[in-house]
Amino acid sequence: MRRKSTATVLLTGASGQIGSQLCSLLRAGGHEVLAVDVHPNAQEKIELCDIRRTDHVGRLFESAAIRTVIHLAAVLPTAFRADPLAAAEVNLTGTLLLLRAAVTHGVARFVFGSSMSVYGSSHSARALSERDLTAPDEPYGAAKRAVELVGESLASATGFGFAALRIARVVGPGARSTASGWRSQIFENSVSTGGHPIAIPFAPSAQLSLTHVDEVARMLLLLAEAADLPRRIYNSPAELWETQRLAELVQRVRNIAVRMGEEDGGPTCDGTLFTQDFGFRLRGLADYLSGSR
């Protein structure tokens, strides 16, 4: 039985790419973690929770003295488009249910995993900052922006400790989305890929805002632990990579052939404010690709 007197961090989406890394980081830092997901894992101490269900969410707050929530559970864009009603129940209804429970139980900090999708999907002539207008043009990004607006309103009205991180395109081991398998495959080698080339869907000249999953986990941890929040919403720091340059690096250091496509890279990300406010230094993608984690 978990000791309810111990301040606990609730982490949703703990079985996902970012969630699993953040869970390890939290536990290594001595935090009491209640890790939950719709895909439980007893070995990793990840419990079952469907955030759409009031009874599931209620049990979380009854079983532990939750002081911090880091909310990453979400249906990703490709699956969202395939079944938008079911996805909205998770990304909107479930998130609002979790927010309500957090407010009711006096949670001090609620960190929301948002997305650069709030800026839309079109290429941007320059990197976009938090000062730029949001313009989501598909349901996934619109749902993220809706939650941001609710969280900001709660913070303004009640002082609720809401913070959102607009996460750039994440690469690194552990991606579960088959639609974006290249994000993990670029860290493998020709043996593990069976000698098959990696398909990166973007045009050789496309500009991609990329950040490693380990770096995103560090950013979220900073938002959860910060004594003060200068702002409620941040873009994640990210590196700008041209697809051609990325493909050449992968081919050179991982010995994997890469095929490129024709898509543009979408908006690019300016994470300057996060870097300035938290003194954050981003470890470069080339370091991750060339060496160990």
Protein Blocks (a to p, Z undefined) as FASTA:
>chain_A
ZZfkbccdddehklmmklmmmmmmmmmnopacddddfbdcfknopacddfkbmklmmmmm
mmpccfbdcdfbdcdfklmmmmmmlmmmmmmmmmmmmmmmmmmnopabdcddddfklnoj
bdcfbdcdfkbccddfbfklmmmmmmmmmmmmmmmmnopacddddddddedehiabfklm
mmmmmmmcfklnnopacddfbdfklccddddfklmmmmmmmmmmpmbdfbfbdcdddddd
dfklmmmmmmmmnopacdddfbdebjaddfklmmmmnopacddfklmmmmcZZ
